[in-house]
Amino acid sequence: MKHIADWALNTATLRGASYADARIGDERSRALSTKNGKVSSASDSESRGIGVRVIADGAWGYAASDDLSRVAVESTAARAVEIAKASSRVKQHDIQLAPEKAVSAEWTTPIQIDPFTTSVEQNIDLLLKIDSGLRSVAGVTLAEANMNFHREEQWFVSSEGANIHQTKYTTGAGYAAYAFAGSEIQKRSYPNSFGGQWQNKGYELVQELKLIENVRRVGEEAVALLKADRCPEGVFDIILDASQLGLQIHESVGHPIELDRVLGMEANFAGTSFLTLDKLRKLRYGSDLVNIVADARQDHGPGLGTFGFDDEGVPAQCTPIITNGLFTGYLSSRETAHTIGANRSGGTLRAEGWNRLPIIRMTNISILPGDKPLTREQLIASTESGIYMETNRSWSIDDKRYNFQFGCEAGWEIKNGKRVRMLKNPSYSGITTEFWNSMDAICSRDEWVLWGTPHCGKGQPQQVMGTGHGAAPARFRNIKAGSAYKGN
């Protein structure tokens, strides 16, 4: 593939590009789902093509093609240069790239079982068993299950001498049970909402999730929610389970630290950010217990934000985002690094595929677990009065990522350190910095899970990508809580 990339780079250089890179992608995806005993969707697709990114006359140009013939590749590179030169007429300043050592490297997601070696029939059989198990619970009205595999092989070559070959695998699986009663609908998901758990693993993830073993409990909880009391309104101490805390991180930490949003370069789908540059290393983002990192390294775990190199050839890194409550870092690229006084990119530029321009994306934005042994049940036992909330159902946050409200699938009232009753439609709201400053306890490593958020949208045209969020159950004091869907 390098010789194909070289056609693009040579053409771009001859046409006047001062910098050029080419990404050749070869992707395969399988997506399967069932609903109430039937296959509701099944697809197995492949995609291959090249994207060429250049700087000419101080401005960016980008073009892509699914034709890898020499004529098409050279034409694509020439078009990218033409776009860059046209863009330069309205530029405010020349593009400034942070230096990065060019490397030659190979990297592959560590997997045990290639998911594409399993048959579609085998996959659907498991989904239908889950579906049947959910519907065997009296009161379950609707059952849904899904399984997804993705493999992306990429060759990245740059005019600076980079030559990187990466292969990334992603697996996802999960299910949900719904219970209807009149105009009321209750839902319980496993192991998480919005598609379950997703990680950069092979088929072994499906085996690890214990999908069949949890079917009955999930179905019974969906039905039990119909008769549960509504979550009371007021100010409470709340405990969030790890998956809900992961989404809280995504919305109120991950998006506002994207430096392109801060600089006003990108505002589609998730707005801008309250984290203006003057707040770096000055803002008290959270309590002393809040330590959040952006970590793309394999050592962090098999998150959807884990890779060897980003899409401009920068190695995976760990960037401290919040350190003992202090705001200490952004997600940056080679182009934006200088705006925060950094001499190197944070390595977060990624694209949905070969036909999209790479933009700043979350890697694994994770809160570090507590350093003292503390289980979820011990955390509940140490809470005199409060509400434990589990599994996201809905969210809303303003376009600067400051004011928010989240709804969860299920809650439990805590009295004297014990769960005393199930609560339906629990919700909580707050202001980002006030909320994180109220955190006074977080569970230890044994309770920490690296969750996958597979469908994060950003950009125009929209790019949908996966991010990772490691979290453990945590407690927040004096939070406004109540009941979403008050008509139920």
C-alpha positions in Angstrom: 0.0 0.0 0.0 2.9 2.4 0.5 3.5 2.7 -3.2 -0.1 3.9 -3.6 0.3 6.4 -0.8 3.6 7.6 -2.5 1.7 8.4 -5.7 -0.4 10.8 -3.7 2.5 12.4 -1.8 4.6 12.8 -4.9 1.7 14.5 -6.8 0.9 16.8 -3.8 4.5 17.9 -3.5 4.9 18.6 -7.2 1.7 20.6 -7.1 3.1 22.8 -4.4 2.1 21.2 -1.1 4.5 22.0 1.8 3.1 19.0 3.7 1.1 16.0 2.7 -0.2 12.8 4.3 -2.2 9.9 3.0 -4.4 7.4 4.9 -5.4 4.2 3.1 -8.2 2.4 4.9 -9.6 -1.1 4.6 -12.6 -1.6 6.8 -15.1 -4.3 7.5 -18.2 -4.1 9.8 -20.8 -6.6 10.9 -24.0 -5.4 12.7 -26.7 -7.8 13.9 -29.8 -7.2 16.0 -32.9 -9.1 17.0 -36.3 -7.9 18.3 -39.0 -10.1 19.9 -37.8 -13.3 18.4 -36.9 -12.1 14.9 -33.8 -10.8 13.2 -34.4 -7.0 12.9 -31.3 -6.1 11.0 -28.2 -7.8 9.6 -25.4 -6.3 7.7 -21.8 -7.2 6.7 -20.0 -4.4 4.8 -16.6 -3.5 3.6 -15.0 -0.2 2.5 -11.7 0.7 1.1 -10.2 4.0 -0.1 -7.7 6.8 0.4 -7.8 10.2 2.0 -5.2 12.8 1.2 -4.5 15.8 3.4 -2.2 18.6 2.4 -1.0 22.1 3.4 -0.4 24.5 0.5 0.0 28.2 0.7 -0.5 27.9 4.5 -3.9 26.3 4.3 -5.4 22.8 4.5 -6.8 20.9 1.6 -8.4 17.4 1.7 -9.8 15.0 -0.8 -10.7 11.3 -0.8 -11.5 8.5 -3.3 -12.5 4.9 -3.3 -10.5 4.2 -6.4 -7.0 3.2 -5.7 -5.8 3.2 -9.3 -2.8 5.4 -10.0 -4.7 7.9 -12.1 -7.4 8.3 -9.4 -5.0 8.6 -6.6 -2.9 11.3 -8.3 -6.1 13.1 -9.3 -7.3 13.0 -5.7 -4.0 14.5 -4.4 -4.1 17.2 -7.0 -7.6 18.1 -6.0 -6.5 18.3 -2.3 -3.9 20.8 -3.3 -6.4 22.9 -5.3 -8.7 23.0 -2.3 -5.8 24.1 -0.1 -4.8 26.9 -2.4 -8.4 28.1 -2.7 -8.7 28.0 1.1 -5.6 30.1 1.5 -7.4 33.1 0.0 -9.6 33.4 3.1 -7.1 32.1 5.8 -6.5 34.2 8.9 -3.0 32.8 9.4 -0.7 30.0 8.1 -1.2 26.5 9.5 1.5 25.8 12.2 2.2 22.2 12.9 3.9 21.1 16.1 7.0 19.0 15.3 6.7 15.2 15.5 9.3 12.6 14.8 8.4 10.5 11.8 8.3 6.8 12.6 7.9 3.5 10.8 5.7 1.2 12.9 3.3 -1.7 13.0 0.5 -1.9 15.6 -2.5 -4.2 16.1 -5.2 -4.4 18.7 -4.4 -7.4 21.0 -7.2 -9.9 20.5 -7.8 -13.5 21.4 -10.5 -14.4 18.9 -11.0 -12.6 15.5 -14.7 -11.8 15.7 -15.0 -12.3 11.9 -14.1 -16.0 12.3 -17.4 -16.5 14.1 -20.3 -17.2 11.8 -23.4 -14.9 11.4 -25.5 -18.0 12.3 -23.6 -18.4 15.5 -24.0 -14.7 16.4 -27.7 -14.6 15.7 -28.3 -17.9 17.6 -26.9 -16.2 20.7 -28.9 -13.1 20.2 -32.1 -15.1 19.8 -31.4 -17.1 23.0 -31.0 -13.8 24.9 -34.2 -12.5 23.3 -36.1 -15.6 24.3 -34.8 -15.4 27.8 -36.0 -11.9 28.2 -39.5 -12.6 26.9 -39.8 -15.6 29.2 -40.1 -13.1 32.1 -43.8 -12.3 32.7 -44.4 -8.7 31.9 -41.6 -8.1 29.4 -43.3 -6.6 26.4 -40.3 -6.0 24.1 -36.8 -7.5 23.9 -33.9 -6.3 21.8 -30.4 -7.6 21.5 -27.4 -6.6 19.3 -23.9 -7.6 18.4 -21.3 -5.5 16.4 -17.8 -6.2 15.0 -15.5 -3.8 13.3 -12.0 -4.1 11.8 -10.1 -1.2 10.5 -6.7 -1.7 8.7 -4.9 1.6 8.0 -1.7 2.7 6.3 -0.5 6.2 7.1 2.3 7.7 5.1 3.5 11.4 5.3 5.8 13.6 3.4 7.9 13.9 6.6 8.7 10.2 6.4 6.1 8.5 8.6 5.1 5.0 7.5 2.6 3.4 10.0 0.4 0.3 9.6 -2.3 -0.2 12.2 -5.1 -2.8 12.5 -7.9 -2.0 15.1 -10.7 -4.4 16.2 -13.8 -3.4 18.0 -16.5 -5.7 19.5 -19.8 -4.6 21.0 -22.8 -6.5 22.5 -25.8 -5.9 24.7 -29.6 -6.1 25.1 -32.6 -4.4 26.6 -35.9 -5.4 28.1 -39.0 -3.2 27.9 -42.1 -3.4 30.0 -45.3 -1.5 28.9 -48.3 -0.6 31.1 -50.8 1.8 29.6 -48.8 4.9 28.6 -45.8 3.9 30.7 -42.7 2.3 29.4 -39.8 1.1 31.6 -36.5 -0.2 30.4 -33.5 -2.1 31.7 -30.4 -2.6 29.7 -27.3 -4.8 30.0 -24.4 -4.4 30.4 -25.1 -0.7 29.5 -27.7 1.3 27.6 -27.3 2.4 24.0 -25.9 -0.8 22.6 -24.3 -2.5 25.7 -20.5 -2.7 26.2 -18.0 -1.9 23.4 -14.3 -2.4 23.6 -11.3 -2.8 21.4 -11.3 -6.6 21.8 -12.1 -9.7 19.8 -15.0 -12.1 20.2 -13.7 -12.9 23.7 -15.6 -9.7 24.9 -18.9 -11.4 24.1 -17.8 -14.4 26.2 -16.7 -12.2 29.1 -19.9 -10.2 29.4 -22.0 -13.1 30.8 -24.9 -12.1 28.6 -27.1 -15.2 29.2 -26.4 -15.2 33.0 -28.0 -11.8 33.5 -31.0 -12.1 31.2 -33.6 -13.0 33.9 -32.5 -10.3 36.4 -32.6 -7.6 33.7 -36.1 -8.7 32.6 -37.4 -8.8 36.1 -36.0 -5.4 36.9 -37.7 -3.9 33.9 -41.1 -5.3 35.1 -40.5 -4.3 38.7 -39.9 -0.6 37.7 -43.6 -0.4 36.6 -44.6 -0.8 40.2 -41.7 1.1 41.8 -42.2 4.5 43.4 -41.2 7.6 41.5 -37.9 9.1 42.5 -38.5 11.9 45.1 -37.6 15.5 44.4 -35.2 17.4 46.5 -31.5 17.7 47.3 -29.8 14.4 48.0 -26.5 12.7 48.2 -26.3 10.5 45.1 -24.2 7.6 44.1 -23.7 7.0 40.3 -22.8 3.5 39.0 -19.7 3.3 36.8 -21.5 3.4 33.5 -23.5 6.5 34.3 -20.4 8.2 35.6 -18.7 7.3 32.3 -21.4 9.2 30.4 -21.2 12.1 32.8 -17.5 12.3 32.0 -18.2 12.1 28.3 -20.6 15.1 28.3 -19.2 17.4 31.1 -15.5 16.7 30.7 -14.7 15.0 27.4 -16.5 17.5 25.0 -15.5 20.7 26.7 -11.8 19.8 26.6 -11.7 19.4 22.8 -9.4 22.2 21.9 -11.0 22.9 18.5 -14.3 23.6 20.3 -12.5 25.9 22.7 -10.9 27.8 19.8 -14.2 28.1 17.9 -12.9 25.9 15.0 -15.7 23.4 15.5 -19.2 23.8 17.1 -21.4 21.3 15.4 -23.5 18.8 17.4 -22.0 19.6 20.8 -21.5 23.4 20.8 -18.4 25.2 22.1 -17.0 25.1 25.6 -16.9 27.0 28.9 -13.2 25.9 29.2 -11.6 29.0 27.7 -7.8 29.1 27.6 -7.5 31.4 30.6 -8.8 28.5 32.8 -6.0 26.1 32.1 -4.1 25.3 35.3 -6.3 27.8 37.2 -9.8 26.4 37.3 -10.8 24.3 40.3 -12.8 21.7 38.2 -13.5 19.2 41.0 -12.7 18.1 44.5 -9.3 16.8 45.4 -10.5 13.2 44.6 -11.1 14.0 40.9 -8.3 12.8 38.7 -9.2 12.4 35.1 -6.8 11.5 32.2 -7.0 11.3 28.4 -5.2 8.0 27.8 -4.9 6.3 24.4 -2.2 3.9 25.4 -2.8 0.1 25.4 -1.7 0.1 29.1 -4.9 2.0 30.0 -7.1 -0.8 28.7 -9.0 -1.9 25.6 -11.0 1.3 25.2 -12.6 2.6 22.0 -10.1 5.5 22.3 -7.1 3.1 22.4 -4.6 3.0 19.5 -1.0 3.0 18.6 -0.9 6.3 16.6 -3.5 8.9 15.8 -4.5 9.9 12.3 -1.5 12.2 11.8 1.1 9.8 13.0 1.4 11.0 16.7 1.9 8.1 19.2 -0.7 7.3 21.8 -0.2 9.4 25.0 -1.6 10.0 28.4 -2.6 13.6 29.1 -3.6 14.7 32.7 -6.9 16.5 32.3 -7.9 17.1 35.9 -5.3 16.6 38.6 -6.5 16.6 42.2 -9.4 18.7 41.1 -7.3 21.3 39.1 -8.0 21.6 35.3 -4.6 20.7 33.7 -5.1 19.7 30.0 -6.9 19.8 26.7 -7.3 17.4 23.8 -5.0 18.8 21.1 -3.6 18.2 17.6 -0.4 19.2 15.8 -2.2 22.3 14.5 -3.7 23.4 17.9 -0.8 22.5 20.3 0.8 26.0 20.0 -2.3 27.7 21.3 -1.8 26.2 24.7 2.0 26.6 24.7 2.6 22.9 24.0 5.5 21.8 21.9 3.8 18.6 20.9 0.4 17.4 19.9 -1.6 15.4 22.5 -2.2 12.8 19.8 -6.0 13.0 19.5 -6.7 13.7 15.8 -8.9 10.9 14.4 -11.3 10.4 11.5 -14.4 8.1 11.2 -12.9 6.6 8.1 -10.6 7.1 5.1 -13.1 9.5 3.5 -13.3 12.0 6.4 -10.9 14.7 7.5 -9.4 13.9 10.9 -10.6 16.1 13.7 -9.9 16.3 17.5 -11.7 13.4 19.2 -11.8 12.0 22.7 -9.5 9.1 23.4 -10.2 7.3 26.7 -11.3 10.0 29.1 -11.2 8.2 32.4 -11.5 9.1 36.1 -8.9 7.3 38.1 -10.2 5.0 40.9 -9.7 5.7 44.5 -6.4 4.6 46.2 -8.1 3.1 49.2 -10.1 -0.2 49.0 -13.8 0.6 48.6 -16.5 -1.5 46.9 -19.8 -0.2 45.6 -21.7 -1.9 48.5 -19.3 -0.4 51.0 -19.9 3.0 49.5 -23.6 2.5 49.8 -23.2 1.3 53.4 -21.3 4.5 54.3 -24.1 6.7 53.0 -26.7 7.6 55.6 -29.3 8.8 53.2 -29.3 9.2 49.5 -30.1 7.7 46.1 -28.2 5.2 44.0 -28.7 5.6 40.3 -27.8 3.1 37.6 -27.6 3.0 33.7 -28.3 6.1 31.6 -31.6 6.7 30.0 -31.4 10.3 28.8 -29.2 13.4 29.0 -29.3 17.1 28.2 -26.5 19.6 28.4 -26.1 23.1 27.1 -23.9 24.1 24.2 -21.0 25.2 26.4 -21.2 21.9 28.5 -22.0 23.7 31.7 -25.7 23.1 32.8 -26.9 19.5 32.6 -29.6 17.0 33.5 -29.4 13.2 33.3 -32.0 10.5 33.7 -31.3 6.9 34.6 -33.1 3.7 34.1 -33.3 2.7 37.7 -32.6 4.0 41.2 -32.6 2.8 44.8 -33.3 4.9 47.9 -30.6 4.5 50.6 -31.5 4.7 54.2 -29.1 4.0 57.0 -26.6 2.6 54.6 -29.0 0.1 52.9 -31.1 0.0 49.8 -34.7 0.2 50.9 -36.8 0.6 47.8 -36.5 0.7 44.0 -37.2 4.1 42.3 -38.2 4.6 38.7 -37.3 7.5 36.4 -34.6 8.9 38.7 -32.8 12.1 37.4 -30.3 14.6 38.6 -29.1 18.0 37.4 -26.4 20.5 38.1 -23.6 22.8 37.0 -20.5 21.0 35.7 -17.9 22.5 38.1 -20.2 22.5 41.1 -21.1 18.9 40.5 -17.5 17.6 40.2 -16.5 19.6 43.3 -19.2 17.8 45.3 -17.6 14.3 44.8 -16.4 13.0 48.1 -15.9 9.3 47.5 -15.0 7.0 44.6 -14.6 3.2 44.6 -11.3 1.5 44.1 -9.7 -0.4 41.1 -11.8 -3.6 41.5 -14.9 -1.6 40.7 -13.4 0.4 37.8 -14.7 -0.4 34.3 -13.5 1.0 30.9 -16.8 1.6 29.2 -17.3 2.2 25.4 -19.3 5.0 23.9 -19.6 3.9 20.3 -21.7 6.6 18.7 -20.3 10.0 19.6 -21.2 12.4 16.8 -19.2 15.5 15.9 -18.4 17.6 12.8 -20.1 18.4 9.5 -20.5 16.2 7.7 -21.1 14.2 10.9 -18.5 11.7 12.0 -19.6 9.0 14.4 -16.8 7.5 16.4 -16.1 5.5 19.6 -14.6 6.8 22.8 -13.7 5.1 26.1 -14.5 6.2 29.6 -13.1 4.4 32.6 -15.0 4.9 35.9 -15.9 3.4 39.3 -19.0 4.2 41.3 -18.7 7.5 43.1 -20.7 9.7 45.5 -21.7 13.3 45.1 -23.1 15.4 48.0 -26.2 17.7 47.9 -27.3 17.2 44.3 -30.7 18.2 43.0 -32.6 15.1 42.0 -36.1 14.2 40.9 -38.2 12.2 38.6 -38.0 12.4 34.8 -41.2 11.4 32.8 -43.5 12.8 35.6 -46.6 11.7 33.8 -45.8 8.1 34.7 
